[in-house]
Amino acid sequence: MNRNLLCEIVAQKREAIARMQDDVSASYFREHALEIRKTAVPHRLLQALKSESPRLRIIAEFKRRSPSVGIIRNDRSASDVARSYERGGACAVSVLTDGTHFGGSIADLRAVRSSTNLPILHKDFIIDPNQIYEGAIAGADAVLLIVAAMDDRLLRELREVAEDQLGLDALVEVHTSIELRSALTAGAKIIGINNRNLQTFQVSLETSERLIAEASRDRIMVSESGLQDAESLRRLDMLGFRGFLIGETLMRATDPEKALRDLIAKVEALQITSSAARPS
């Protein structure tokens, strides 16, 4: 893929935000979001990922399609999938709300909020505070901030809006060493390492293996994309990852609940076997 899809998506988001700001109701987003968050439990995703439970922490994603593979699944509602994920043992649910390239919407986030009490990650190409306010109003507990989509000043601003103003969590996504340094400088507490290069769409788990060695040990690390088999998850868990964001594998499953439960069980079985094999 020769074109830089991320640049194209961000350009489209700027146009959409300009239209949003022309809407009179958008001027009330911040006020409404602050009011809603007054009574909300803060930093729910962070607490879920910091849990001392030995259970594997998977952020299960609702995603209808993607630019790299096309339609993934469009025969189940966001509500149904979210309930399946909760029953299957997910620690949180990620909801892709981009419409143009992923077939999602903010309505999907609202539907998931009405269907589960798990922490919800608002996953989109967020480059403006109004997008964060909109997600908070819809019921998000956390937002995705992609370092490659913005400069360092905006990254810090958006992280502060999410975490300091609203008590949300920011999952700050990186793919390179330079982006990781930007995330650390911006004060990111939760850092997601995307194994998929957003310019080429190639996937390599070596990205997670390499970058976690460069991260501060006091940060919560999440591995994203290309996570399909139990052995890979066990290996990354051993390296120190506290969470794993999985979408396509679960969305393609005939029974997402069973697929998630079986995956967690396989990883935990491997962990037990590995521990037993170590010399005492």
N, C-alpha and C positions, 0 to 999 in steps of 0.2 A: 504494500500500500504506500504510494508515493506522497499522497496529500497528508497534511497534518490535520487530522480530524479534530483534535482538541482545539486548535486555533479557530476552526470553523464553528464548532459548537459554542465557544466562548463569545465569538462575534455575534452569533444568533441570540445568545443570552443577553448581551448588551442591548440589542434591539428590543427584546421582550421586556427588559427592565425599563427601558425608556417609555414603552407603551404603558407599563404598570404605573409608572410615576405620573402619567397623564390622567390616571384614574383617581378621582377624588377620594375614594375609599382607601387608597394606598396610604394617604397621609395619616390614617388612624392605625396602621399596622403596628407601629412601635408601641403606642399607648395600649392597644388591645393585647398585644403579646405580653407586655409588662404586667398587665392586670391578671392575665391567665396564669402567669408564672409565679405570682405572689403566693398562690396556694399549692403549687406543684412541688413534688419532691425533687430537690436538685440533684444533679450529677448521678443519675440512675445508671447510665451505661458504665461510667467509671467504677461505681460500686459493684456492678455485676462482674466486671472484668477483674477487679481486685479481690473477688471472693476467694476465701481460703479453701473452698470445696475442691476436692480432687477431680471433680467432673470436668470433662473437656468443655470449654466455653466456645460455642459456635454462634456467630451472628448470621442467621439464615436470611437470605435475601429474596424478596419478591421482585422479579424482573421478567417482563413479557418478552422482550427481544433486545438485541444489541446490534451495533453496526458491524461487528465482526462475524456474527453467525446468523443474523436475521432473526426470524421468529423462534423463540424458545418454547413458549407455551402460552396459549391464549384461551384455554377452555376452562380455567378456574379463576374465581374471583380472588381479590386481594384478601378478603375476610376469610375465605375458606383456607387459603394457603397459610395465613398467619396462625389460624387455630391449629392447623396440622403441625406447624413448626413448634408451637408451644407444647403440644402433646408429645412431640418427638424429642424434646429436651433442649431446645435452643435457649441461649441466655439472653438473646435480643433478636429483633427483627429489623432488617434494613429494607427500606422501600425506595425504589428508584422512581423519581417523579418527573424526570425529563420526558416530554411527550414526543418531540420530533424524532429522536434517535432511539429511544428505549420504550416508547409506547405507554409511558406512565403518566401520572397526574397527581396533583395535590389531593384529589379526591381519593386516590388509593391510600394515601397516608391517613386520611380521616377514617377510611373504612377499616384499616388495620388497627387504629387507635380504639375503635368501637368494638374490636373483636378480641383483643388481648391486653393483658396488663404488663407484658414484657416491655422493657425499654425499646424505643423505636428510634432508629437512625434515619434521618432525612438525607437521602443520597441524591445529590444533583450537582450541577456545575455552578456552585454558589460563588458569586462575585460581588454581591451587594447585600447590605444589611436587611433590606426589605424581604429578601428571600429567606433569611433566617427568621424574621418576625412572622412571615407567612407560615413557615413550618411549625413554629412554636404554637401559633394559633390553631393549627390543625392537629396538634397533639404530639409533636416530636419531642424526644428527650435529648437528642444529639444531632449534630449536622456534620456532613463531610466537607472538608476544606482541602482542595487539591492544590498543592504548592505550585505545580507546573502551570496552573491557570491564573496566577496572580503574582504581583511583586511582593517583596517582604513587608512593605508598609501596610498594604491591604491585608495581608495574611494576619499580621498582628491585630489590626483593627477588627477584623471579622472574628478572630478568636476571642477577643475581649468582649465583643457584643454578645457572642454565644455564651461564654463561660461566666464572665463577670457581671454583665447586665441581666442575663436571663437565667443563669443557673443551669444552662444546657451543658453538654459536653461537646467538644470539637474533636472529631477523628481527623487528624491532619495527615493527608496521604502523600507519600513520597515514592520515588522510583530510583533516585540516584543519590550519591554521597553529598552532592551540592544541595539537593533538595532537603536531605536529612538535616544538614547544618542549618538551613533556613527554618525548618520546623523547630529545632532545638532553640534557636535564637528567639523565635517568636513565642516561646514558652509553652509549646505543645506538651500536654500531659499524656495524651493517647496518640500514638503514631502508627499509622497503617502503612505497611510496605506493600505496594502493588506489584505483583509479579508480572503483570501485563504492561508492556511498554505502550503508552497511550498514543504514540506516533506510529509504531509499526504493528501493534497488537500482538507481537510475539510474546510468549509466556515462558518464564524460566523461574523455577523455585530457587535457583542460585541467587537471585536478587534478594530474597528474604535472608538466606543463609549468610550472604556477604554483609548486608547493611545492619543486621542486628548486632554484629560484632563492633560496629562503629557507634552504636547508640548508647546513651547514658543508661545505666542500669536502673535508675529511678523512674524511668518512663515505662508506661504500659504499651507493649508492642503487639500489633495485630498484623497477621499475614493475610493478604487478599489475592484472590484470583488463582486459577489453576490448581485448586486444592480438590483432589478427587479420590485419592486412596489413603487408607489408614496408615500405611507405613510412612508416607510423606508427612502426615499430620503428627505422627509420633516423633519423627525426627525434629520437626520444627518446634514441637512442644518441649523437647529436651534442650533445645537451644535457648529457650526462655520466652517464647511467644505466649502471651496470656489470652489471646483470642484468635479466631479464624473466621474470616468472612467468606461464606460459600453461597453462591447463587445458582449458576447454571446447572451444576450437578444435581442439586435438589429439585430445581424447577422441572428438569427433564424426567425425573423419577415418576413412575406410575403412581406411587404412594409416597409423597414427600415425608410424611410422618415416619413411616417404617424405614425409609432410606436414611433419615437423620438418626433415628434411634440405633439402627444397625451400624452406621458409621462410628458413632460414639462408642458403642460396645466393642467394636473391633479395635479401635485405638486403645481403649482401656485394657483390653486383653493383651495387646502387644506391650503395653507399659508394664503389666504384671509379669509377663514372660521375660522382658528385658531386665527387670529388677531382680527376678529370681536367678537369672543367668550370671549376674555380676558376682565376682568373688567377695566373700565377706571379710 
